[in-house]
């Protein structure tokens, strides 16, 4: 009997993100969700229901909590914007 692949928890997705950053430090934000899904598949998880939105939500929460640095520069207020240029 073939066993189903496990569904990844948020912590598994965060760990996959960290592995992607260690392998490809200069990844583009547009390629990031697909690379995270590929990494999860390599680990044996079912990624059919892992959405791009969920990946970005986990990324943003991790940056806001201080678990990871905003490597991609996409979270406003955490190194991605230049306050001296946006203030009037």
Secondary structure, 3 states (H helix, E strand, C coil): CCCCCEECCHHHHHHHHHHHHHHCCCCCHHHHHHHHHHHHHHCCEECCCCCHHHHHHHHHHHHHHCCCCCCCCCCCCCCCCCHHHHCC
